[in-house]
Amino acid sequence: MFLKIIGIFAEFERENIIERVKVGIERKVREGYSIGGNSSYGYDRPKNQKIQTINNDEAEIVQEIFDMFVNQGVAINDIARRLNVRKISTKQEATWSSTSVRRLLANTNYIGNVRHHIRDEKNGYSVEGLHDAIIDQEIFDTAQKILANNKKAAPRKRPREDNYFSGFLTCGCCGFKMVTHNIYKPLKDGLQSVTGSYRCQNKTFGVCTTSSISHKKVERAFEEYIEQIGDLDDAADIEIAAQKRQENQAQIQAYQDKYRKFETKEHEALKLYVENNLEFETYREIKKIVDKEKAAISAELEKLQEIQAEEPQISKADIVKDFRKNWSALSASQRRQFLLQFIGKIELVSERKQGERFSTVKVQDITFLPSYEKSRNITAK
């Protein structure tokens, strides 16, 4: 009973500490000080420094971005592409995207304000800060009006049924996702032809040089890759699965032993405390550490036990055999269902040799989804 009462008081004190920290942060923001570990692009805030200072090199880029967007009418995607072409990286040494440029344009830090709860539209606010501004209020307000008008964009186009590889393709050059890109050509009598293709998203931002790849080339490369996979032995897959289950069981046993050791330490600490050989503060710290470790071990054990309890998985050989047997007879929608059930990622590379007009498309790797019941098979109807 005594330990429970002490625990209640400790929980009460914890809640008080959390509330006091929140109030302290709110007051710090209201006074105009910067909070958080990372400063905005264009500013630096060294350790133990309360007010962020201007980074002159980055500040020039910030001013240039606002100038391109407000005065020159350059689109956000094009701004990101120009920065990447010039090898200018973000604060996190990453490439620019439309999202990072948009966030920069909406950042009130650049007019001398400090933001709080920026991801909470209801409780978020901005107050005057103690740091120097980089952008004039007039230019910033104009940028916000343009951004507000740009929000009313057309909804994202859904991939056509024929583009059933949409969402599975990854660029082999930069590792970025490839998206649907249809090519429309006018024909006689007002008609038009539609050629399905895919292109790397990074190409839009000037990071990747991979050209668009037609749907037909992707399908041919996909079929060639599957056909090149040698005769797969189900027994080999079963042997590998059994080995993995043994390894998984060994991990479960190791975590269970580790959990029991922490329980023993917890009982020892409690015994020392009851016998007045251990201060309560020390006991509380030990119990806090032990509870944290036990929670982490329990989470890992739960994952491993769920894996161990799963039904036997469909083998890679089954997927390949099913593909070779039925792919040609499936409709476009059925092919997409096949991909959704069995394929996780398809890594593509497009190579154009010197002197050749057209590029050669190859599948570098296919990631098969790990778990499917044996009864789930796609068959031609």
ABEGO torsion letter per residue (X at the ends): XAAAAAAAAAAAAAAAAAAAAAAAAAAAAAAGBBBEABBBBGBBBBBGBABBBBBAAAAAAAAAAAAAAAAAGBBAAAAAAAAAAAGBBBAAGBBBBAAAAAAAAABAAAAGBBBBGAABAAABBBBBBABBBABBAAAAAAAAAAAAAAABBBBBBBBBAABAABGABBBAAAGBBBBBBBBBBBBBGGBBBBBBBBBBAAAAAGABABBBBBAAAAAAAAAAAAAABBBBBAAAAAAAAAAAAAAAAAAAAAAAAAAAAAAAAAAAAAAAAAAGABBAAAAAAAAAAAAAAAAAAAAAAAAAAAAAABBBBBBAAAAAAAAAAAAAABBAAAAAAAAAAABABBBBBBBBBBGBABBBBBBABBBBBABBBAABBBBBX
